[in-house]
């Protein structure tokens, strides 16, 4: 709740014309996001385009504004200026709506917090006005509300609410910020096999000058491949060696010595010093293993439907390879993902379906700015 107070206090300062109903809307959106399931994405996109076309230009508006609960308001005008394409934004908006899982008990707790903040003088209105608004809102069934006329006149709101974790654009903004500030930054890109991790990892590494490392270089050595090892969720990768040789040296500011595993000879190759790099991206299944996850600044999960997954594996590995994946590698991977709650523990959860095009959302010419 302390973090939420800070976020809402910033809103009160930024929007002094905010009324009690606007504060209630903030609490509702921090609980449920957009608040409804979008059943027609095409109509949703059309409405977004129409709204943006009619919106007045407002300079100084930021693209993403935190509202709490993992949700952000994406201001359409600022998003358009920043290169957040409306089709991509709409996909993120729709996906956020389909996965929203807030509870009324959470909303009621946040309404109580609003009352406390009003009593502490953090809004332009007091506790009595907030109490009256909450009582009327409760009598109406705790549903969606609209902004007040005072808020609309003062700020001409033009935004969509989405969960930050579903936005590849916001992920890229975080990467851009780290590169621009030249601060140490480590990212893990985990997810289901054939979800596009290598493709996305390569695209981000080339675009932002990141050092790209692959978990495939840390397959188990022959002596490690025991039945006991494979029964451990996430045990079918040499996470111990990756931690010792790569992540711990990076954390200490040292130059790691990389010894990739060669699948043809089933041996670890000669040590190769990694080039100096302050921003590192690790891609591959099991990169967010619980023993490794704490050493990253950002953890990203890439999903894919079972149908697309099998189609891609068949093209990439042939029918014989597809059979091996079905019988062995996919079950082991799913065991790890479920036991370790990998997707839920990641900061971002992106779709690897072809039509979602997560790889290039910001023009390459803008990447280093």
N, C-alpha and C positions, 0 to 999 in steps of 0.2 A: 504493500500500500504506500510505502514511503516514496517509491519511484513514481507511482501514479500521482501522488500529490505534487511532485516536482513537475511532471508533464502538464497537469491541469493548471497549475499555478502559472506556467508559461503561457498557456492559452488565455488565461484571465488577463495577463499583462498585454498580450498581443491583440486581444479582441475586447477592449473595455466596454463595447456596446453589447456584449453577451448578456442575454437574459436567462432566467432560470430554465426555461424550456430548452435553450441552447446547451446549457450545462447537462441537462437530462439527456439530450441527444448525444452528447459526448460520452456519457456513461453507457448508453445503449450501444453505441458503435464500438466502444472499447470491450464490450462483452460479446456482441454478435457480429461485428464487422459491418458489412453492408446490410445485414439483417434479413436477407431473403435469397432464395435460390433462383438463379437466372435460368429460366427454361428455354429461352430463345436468344442465344448469343448474337445472332445477326441483328435482331431488333435492338439489343443492348448496345451494340456497336453503332448502329444508326442514330440512336438517341444521344450517344456520346459525341458523335460527329456534329450533330445539330446543335447541341448545347455549347460545344466549343466554338462553333461558327458564330453564335450569337453572343458569346461572352465578351465583355469589355476587357481590354488589356490592363493588367495590373503588374507593374514592375516591382521587383523585390520579393515576389512570392517564391517560396522554395518549392521544389518538386515534391518532396515527401515530408509530411508533418506527422510526427509521432502522436498518437492519441491514447496509447496504453494498450495492454492486453495483447501485444504483438501486432497490432493493427496500425496502419498509417492512412492518412488522407493524401491522395495523389491529386494535386491541383492540375487540372487539365491544361491551363495556359502555360504554366511553368514546365510541365511535362513535355508539351509540344516543342517548346524552345530548347529543351535539353536533349531532344531526340528520342523520347520514349514514345515509340510509334503506337497510335491508338489501337490497332489490331492486337498488338502484344499486351498493351495495358488492359484491353477488354478480356483477353484470355486469362490474365492474372486475376482480374476482378471476378470473372465467372468461376474460376477454380477456387478462389477464396470463399465465395458464397456456397459452393458445393461442399466445402469441408468445415464450415463454421460449426462450432460445438459449444457455444456459451450456454450457461444455465441461469435461470431466473434468480437463484440464490446469490449468484455472483453479481447480478445486476442490482439486487437489493442492497448488498454490501457496499456497492459503489455509490448508490444513491445516498446511503448513510454518510459516506465519506464526503459527498458534495455538501450535505447539510452541515457537517463539521467545518468544512472549509469556508462556507458562507458565514458561519458563526465566528470564525477567526478573522473575518474581514478580508478574505482573499479575493472576493468577487465585488462587483459594484453593487450587488444586492445583498441583503442580510438573510439570517437564518429563518425569519418568519416568512419572507417571500419564498424561500426555497422549500419550506415545509408545506406551504399552500400548493405550490406547483407539484411537489411529489405526491401529495394527497390526491390531487386531481388526476395525475398520471396513473396512480395505482387504481383509482376508481375506473379508469378507462381500460385497464387490463395489461398495463406494462408493454404496450405495443410501440411501433415506430412513431416518431414525431418529426415535425418539420421545424426548420429554423424560424425564429421570430422575424417579424417584419423589420424590426430595428436592426437585426443582424444582417438581413438581406440587403437593406438599403446601405448599410455601412461597409459591407465587405463583399457583396456580390459573389457568394460562394459558388464555386464551380469545380467540383472534385468527385472522386470515387474513393471508397474505402476498400482496402484490400489488406490481406495478411502479408507482412513484409517477407516472410519466408518463401512465398511463392513467386517472387519477382526477380527474374534474372537481371533486369535492369538495375535494381537496387544493389544486387550483388556486385555488378560491375562498378557501380558508383563507389562501393567500399574499396574495391581493388584499385580503382583510379586514385582515390584519396591516399592510399598507402604508397602507391608509386610516386605520386606528386610530392608527398612529404618525405619520401625516401626513408621510410621507417621499416624495421624488420617485420615481416608478415608471412605467416605460413597458412596455407589453405589445403584442406583435404577434400577430394572429390570422390565420394564413394557411391554405391548404388548397385542395381542389378546388372548382371552381365548383359552385354549387347544393348545397354541403354544409351550409349553414346559418350561414355566417360572419356575415352581416349580422344575422340573428335573434339569435344568441348574443351578438354584440358589443353590440347594442342592449339586450338583457336585462342584461348585466353593467354597461354604462354607467349605465343607469337605477337599478340596484340599489345601486351603490357610488359614484355621483356622479362617474364617470370622464368625461373629455373624449374624445368619440368622433370619430375621423378615418377617412376612407375612401380607400383606394387608387384607387377608381374615379374620384376627382377628379383623378387624375394620369395619365390616358390620354396617349398620345403625341400631340404636335402634328403637323399634316399634314406639315411639312417633315422630321419625324423618322421617318416611316413608309416606310423604304427596305427593299429586300430584304436588305441587309446587316444592318440593325438586327434584323429579325425572325429572322435566322439565329442570333442570340446568345441563349442560354438566359436567359429572363427579360427580354429586351430590349424586349418590347412593353408596357412601362410606363415612365413618366418618373421612374425612381428617382433620377436625378441632381437633378432639381428638388425632389423630396420631401426628399431629404437636405439640400439647401442651404436650402430655405425652412422646413422643419419640424424635422427631427431635430437638426441642428447647433445651431440656436438653443435648442431645448429642453435640449440637453446643456450649453450655456453658461449656462443659467438665464435666457435672454432670452425675450421674447414673440414667437413666430413670426408671420409675416404669410402668410396662407393665400390662394392664388390657384387656386381649383378650375377644372378644365377643363370647358367647356360642350360637350356632344356635339352639340347642335343647331346651334350656330354654328361648331363646331370651333375655338374660340378660348379662350384663357385669360382668365378673368374678372378684374375689378378686385380689387386686394388687400384682404383683410379681416383685421384683427388678430384673432387667436384670444383667447378669454377666458383669464384666468389659470387655470392648472390644474397641480397637482403630480402627479396621476395621469392618465395618458393611455393610451387603447387605440386602436391602429391596426388596422382590419380590412380584409381584402381580399386577393385573390390577389397574389402577389409582394411582400407586405409584409415577408417574411423573405428578400428578395433578399440575396445575400452582401455587397453594399455597404451594406445597411441593418441587417442582423442584429446587428452588434456594439453598436448604440446602444440596444438593448432590454434590460430587466432579465429579461423572460420572453418566450419564443417558444412559441406554441401552434399546433398543426396540427389541422385538422378534416378528417376523411375521410368518404367516402360511397361506397356501392357504385355501379358503373356503371349498374345498372338504376334505382336511385333517382335518380341524377343526371340521366339522360335524361328520366325521368318529370317531374321538377321543372322542367327547362328547357322541356319541351313545354308545361306549364301556364303557365309564366311568360312565355315568349317566342313561343309558337305554333310550328306546324310549320315555317314558314319560318326562324324564329330557331333552332330546333333543328338544322336543316340547316347553318346557318352555324357553330353551335357544334361540331357533329360534324366538319365539314370543316376548320375553321380554329382556333377558340379552344381547344378541348379538346386537340388535338395540340400547340399551342404551350405550353399549360399543363403538359402531361405531359412535354414536353421539358425545361422548367424544373425541374419537381419531381425528375426523374431525374438530370439533370446536376448540380444543386446539392444533391442529397440532402436536400431540405428537411425531410421528415418526421423523418429520423434526427437532424437537427441541432436540432430543436425540443425544448424542455424538457418539453412535454406533447403527447400524441397522443390526441385524443378522437374519438369516433364521432359523426357528424352524422345518423345514422339516427333517424327519428322516435321509435322505441320506446326509444331510449337517453336521451332527455330530459335533455340536458346543461345546459339553460339555467337551471333553477331547482332547485338541490339544497339550498340553505340558505334557510329562511323569510326573506322580505324584512324582517320585523320584527327579525331578528337581524343584518342586513347591516352596520349601522353600529356594532355593539357591539364 
